[in-house]
Amino acid sequence: MPLTEKVTFTAVLQKANTVQVPQAIRWRFKIESDQVLKLGVNFSALHKGWQFFYARMHKDGRISVPKLVLGLFGVEKAGLAGSVVEVTLEPA
């Protein structure tokens, strides 16, 4: 059963601008790496609103946040690794 509904969770932005999808969500919806997802990202500390993009999940359960999206948040080149982000997953 692929992802059929909107799911929201909180995660930490890891190095290389990736977000780990919780294992419980991956198992519940049986999300495969070939499924295209619509993601929404919101940095809790910045309060600048949501940015949405399309992506696929890597086989290890991580999703890369594009540099363009981080640039729209005004993130410097150093990045915000370790920052808390709210993530929304939806089917594309």
N, C-alpha and C positions, 0 to 999 in steps of 0.2 A: 504494500500500500504506500504509494508515494505521498509526499507532503500535499495535503489537500486543504489545509486551513492556515490561518495566520498564527504564528508562534512568536512570542516575545520573551527574551531572556537578557540577563546582565552578564557581561564578560569583561575580561581584562585584555586590552590591546597588547599583543605580544610583539617581540622583535620581528622585523621584516613585515610589519603592518598586517599581522594576521590575527584572526579571532577564532578561538576554539569553540565549536558547536558542542554543547553538552552531550555526553553519550546517551543519556536518557531520551533526549529528543531524537537523536540519530536512530536509536533502536525502536522507539515508539512509532515513528513514521517511515522507518526503513529508507532513509534518504540515501540515494546512490550518488556516486561522483559524477555521473553523466546527466543528472537532473539539473536543469537551469532554475535558479532561484532568484527572486526579487528580494534584495536586502535593503533594510533601512538602518542607518547608523546615527546615533546621537551621543555626543560626548557629554556626560553628566556635568562635568566641571565647567564647560564652556557656555552652555545655554544658548546655542546658536541655531537650534532646530534640527530637523532630520534631513539627511541626504540619502537618496535612494539610488541603487545601481543593480545591475544583473550580474550574477556570478555563478560559478560551479564550485562545489566543495571538493577539496583535495581528498585523496584516499585516507589521509590521517585525521580527517575531521576538521581541518582548518579552512578558513576562507580568507583570501587576501583582500585587503581594502585598498583600492586604487589610490595612487598618489594624487590624482586629480581631486578625489573626494576629500582627502586630507587637506589639500590646498584650499578647498572651499571653506574649511573650518578655520583657516588661517594658521595652520600648524607649520612651525618652522621646519627646517631641514632635519633638525635633531629628532623630530618626531615626538610622539606622546606615548612611547612604550611604557606600559604599566598603568595607564589611565583606564578608568572605568568607563565602559561604553554600554549603551542599551542597543540591542540588536533585534530587528524584526525580520523574520523569515516568512516569505509568502511564495506560493507557486507562481511561476512566470506565466 
